[in-house]
Amino acid sequence: MKKKVYIKSIILILLGCFSSLSLPPFNYIFINFLTFSLFYILLVKTFEINKNKKLFFLYGWLFGLGYFISNLYWISISLTFDESFKFLIPLTIVLVPAFLALFYGLASFLFLILKPKKNLSSFFLFSLIFGTIEFIRGTILTGFPWNLIAYSFSNQIEILQITSIIGTYSFNLFCISLFASTSFLVLRDSKKEIIVCILFFLITLSFYFFGSQRLEKFNKIEANNLNYKLRVISSNVSIDRFYNDTDPVSVINDLIKVSSPRNNEKTIFIWPEGILPDISKDQLKEYKFLFDNEFNENHILSIGINDIKKEDQTIKYFNSFTIYDHNLEILNSYNKVNLVPFGEFLPFEKILSLIGLKTITNNYQSYSRGETRNIIEVNKTNFSVRLLPLICYEIIYTGNIFNNRDFDFIVNISEDGWFGQSIGPHQHFVHSIYRSIESGKYVLRSANNGIAAIVNPLGVVEKQVGLNRSGFVDLFETKKIEPTIFSKYGNKIFVIIILMYISLIFSFNRIRNE
């Protein structure tokens, strides 16, 4: 018996690892039909001979461990830049995936507790539990909705158009059902299971046709010329600047050179996140002499930069997106709301700091959280634009990035150097595609050591600068579409999908001889 458990444990870890190959940048999507089906079959077959709750939790946890340890290994790379963190590398390689795998263990445990006798009811329950647990993973404890299995469809732009209606969490639930449905080739008791399997493939096909028509319709829309350019900058400044006292003058000169401003072209320049770590937003004006010969009244600068405030004898640091005019006068600013645990803030800082722990991205203290995500308005002579700022991994959240749809573009600025030469930057970038489709807005992504791009409202990457390259892409004409259903109702739609699955579970459970 123990030998079988060991064998199954190894198989589950391998299935989780193989599923990671379906994610960017590999996108071997069809591997999920094997891995998720075998995972589901193993749980069902185990249920028939052993209803040990701890064993079911272990099986789900092992599948999750294999999945996350193989696609989140890059987190440990962020610890290689500071000697004081290197002792944590072995721990983060295992502990972070082990923690996230607890959600999969909980899903398997609940499946055992609630599993109905009927085959189809069990199938829909399995999908519902895992889809709901993934939603919980993405929302509690600040949330980390990274590498939902739905992101394996990132290259299938036609199929992804359905997220403009149902959103990513609902699509993720559907994907779990789709990938697990091929298990009926082994578990079927009647023709009904095969019919359900075929229906999921037909629904996927209908998504494809819906998306194709949506893309075709968008392509026929006449583009409107803007009276200014939005220039998205990609830079390749070393992450060592956070530790080696890099001269900000050289960095600013390099960024100005990459930006290539022209006197007679009205341009809003978008520079990456945290590109000048030793300069606060109020101090940038001290470097105005570097801009004097290059910037004029036709130019606006937006940049990710630190904000420092003193409140009641306490100094607070914020990760800020700030907009300046050509004289480096501040026009508007936004402080990041969703901070990265351990990266930007240290949970239980008073306790953990006693044992030498600190945040990864700075040497002073945790960043403070901004109060709210506000739309940034640029109202100045020659310019009128409304931007929704998303700093770094704020782009990964679905359904709660905005309440007010009255903005023109989503701007995502990032520092991807913390990921190193790994799959991390590719995984991070792909969220821009999903957010653009859900919102029906252009996403302008500026990254240092990452991928900079312009993604249109249907998720098509119109222009991009490749990984770890310097350059820029311009947006000077746009196509406008009607507000998407998901942008209006957000994750309320996920609740409706959940109710549909619950209805199916009870309906199939009542059918005799399913």
C-alpha positions, 0 to 999 in steps of 0.5 A: 500500500505504501509503495503505491502511495509513493508511486502515485506521489511521484506521478502527481508531482510530475503531472504538475510539472508537465502542466507548467509547460502549457504556460508562457513562454512554452504554451504546450496547451494540449499537455493539460488534457493529459495532466488534468485528466490523469489527476482527476482519474487518480483522485476518482480511482483512489476514492473507490478504494481509500477515503483517507482525508489526509491522503486526498489532501496530500495528493492535491498538494503534491500536484500543486507542488509540482506545478508551482515549483516548476513555474515559480522558481524564478522568484528565488532569482530576486534574492541573488542580487543581495548577499544578505538574502542568498541563504533564503534561496533554497527556502523560497524555491520550495516554501513559496510553491509549497504554500500555494500548493496548499490551495490545491490540497484543500481543493482535493480535500473538499472534493473528497468530502463533498463528492457525489456518487454520480459520475457527471456530478463529481466531474462538475464538482471537481471543476467547481471546487478547483475554480473557486479555490483558484479565485480564493488564491487570487484574492485572500492575503493580498492575493496572488492569481499568478499562473491560473491554468487559463493563461495556457491559452495566451496564444489563442487570441480568438478563444480569449475574446470570451474573457471580455464577457466572462472574465479570467476566473470564469474562463479558468473554471471552464478550462479546468472542466475542458482539460479534465473532460477527456478523463471520460475516455477512461471513466465513462459509464454511459454515452452521457459522459462522452456527450459532455466531453464533446460539448466542452470542445464544441463550446471551445469552438464556439468561443473561437468563432465568437473571437474571430468575428470580434477580431474581424469587426475590430479590424474594420473599425476606422482608426482615429489619429491622436493629436499627440504620441504616447511613447512607451520606453523599454530600457535595459538598465542593470538591477545592480543600480539598487545596490551599487550607487549607480550615478542617476545622471548616467541613467537619466541620460540613457533614458533620454537618449532612448526616448528620442524626443523631437521638438515639434512632436507632442509626446507623452513619454512613459518610463519604467517602474523604479528606474531611479531608485535613489531619487524621490519624485520631488527631487527629480527637478534637481536634474532639470539641467539634463532635460533642458536641451531635449524637452520642451512644452510639447513633452510630458514625462511619466515615470515610476519613482519613489515618493517620500512623505513625513506623517506624524514624525514617521517617514513613509515611502511609496512606489509612485507613478508620477507625471511631470511637465517639461519643467519637471513640475508635478502634474499628477501622481498615483501611489501603488495600492497592491504591494508585493509581499517581501518584495515591497513590504515585509509582513510582520515587519517589527518581528521579522526585522529582528532576525535580519529580514528586510524588503528585497527592492530597497534598503530602508523599510517597507513601502506604504500602501496607497489609499486608492487607485485613481485615474491620472488626468493630464490636462495641459496645453496640447494634452488631454488624456486619462490614464489608469496606472498599474504598477508592476504586478498590479496588472495580474489582478482581474475584475477589481483593477478599476471601478470607473471605466472613464479612462483612455488607456491602461499604463503598466510600468514594471521592473522585470530585472528581478526575474533574471533570464527566466520565464518570469518576464514572459509570464508577467507580460501575458497578463497585459493581454488578458487585462486589455480584453477584459477592459476593452482598453489599450494597455501600454506597458513600459518595462526595464529588463522586460517586454515593453508593448502596446496591446490593443483592446482585443489583446493583440500585441500591435508593437513591442520591444523584446526582452532585455532590449532598449527602444520604444514603441509609439501609439498615435492612433486608436480604435474605440470599442463599446465597453465590455460586459466584464468591465461593467460587472466584473467578477459578479459574472463569476458568481453566475457561473458558479451558480450554473455549475451548482445547478448542473451538479444537482441536476445530474445527481438526480438523474438515474443511471447517469 
